[in-house]
Amino acid sequence: MTDSNVPASPDVKPGEDIKSHEIKFPCPDYPIKVIGHTSAGYKDLVLEILAKHAEVDLATLAERQSSSGKYTTVQVHIIATSEDQLRDINSALRASGHVHMVL
């Protein structure tokens, strides 16, 4: 069933399902974006949690605040080894109480 209000992708033929991107492990350049309230030590907390679960490429580290300054986004690439590892990272970050979203 297709929604006539959604434009068709030129790469998808009518009747085909759109499938999510499949990750092949190990993935040596997996981007993680972590969003939370801006606070002292937020970036260090995120990096500490990530380092417990994966090899982190600090050369890819980017930090950005929202226009209001209320939220901070920390983005970095890791070596992803499995879906379980990614689930563990997500759980640990969310359990910190400082993270609102992990992408």
N, C-alpha and C positions, 0 to 999 in steps of 0.2 A: 504494500500500500504506500503510495507516495503522496506527499502534501503538495498541492499545486502552487502553494505560496512560497515554497522553498525552491530556489533555482537549482537546476540540475548541474552537477559537476561534469565538465567535458570529458573527464576520465572514467566516468561511471556510466555504463549502458543502462537503459531502462530495465527495471526488474532486478538489477544486481544490488546486493547489500553492500553498504559501505562498512568496511572493517577497520578497526582501530589498528594503529601502527604496532607491529609485532617487534618486541625487543629481543635481540639475539645476545645471549650471555656467553662469555663476559663482554660487557660493553665498556670500553675504556674511556669514553667521553660522554657520560650520562649527565645531563644538566638537572640540577635540583634548585628550585626557587622556594624560599621560605619567607612567609610574610607574618609579621607580628607587630605588637605595639612597640614604638620607639622607646628604648630605655638604655641606660648605661649598661654595657656588657652584653647587649643582645647579640651582636655579631659573634663575640667570643663564645657565648653559650651555644649558638647554632653550630659553629665550627667544632667545638668540643664534642658535641653529640654526634656529628657526622664522622669525626675522626675515630670514634669508638666502633663504628660500623663499617667504614670504608676508607679506602685511600682517597684523599682529597687533593685536587690539583689547585693549589693556592694561586697559581698564575691566572686562573680564570675567575677569581673572586671579584664580584661586583656588589656594591651596596648602594641602595637608593632609598630616599625618604619620599613619602607621599607629599603632594603639594601643601597639605596642611601640617605636615611634620608628625602626624599622629602615628603613622605606620612606617615600618622599615622593611625593605625587601633585601634579603641576602641571597645571591645566586652564585653557585659554584658548580664545577663539574667533578664527578667522582668516577671511580671504576666500579660499575655495578656488576655483581657476580651472580645474582639470582633474584627471583621475585620475592622470596622470603627475606632477603637482605633489604630490599626496598620497603617491604611491609614493616620490618623492624625499625628502619630509619623513620618512617612516617609515625609509627607508634611512639617512639622515643621522643621525637620532636614535639608531638602533640601532648604527651604526658608532662612535658616541662612546664606547662601552664603559661608559657610566653608566646607560643606559636598559634596563629589562627588558621593558617592555610599552608599546605605543602603541595607544590606543583612539580 
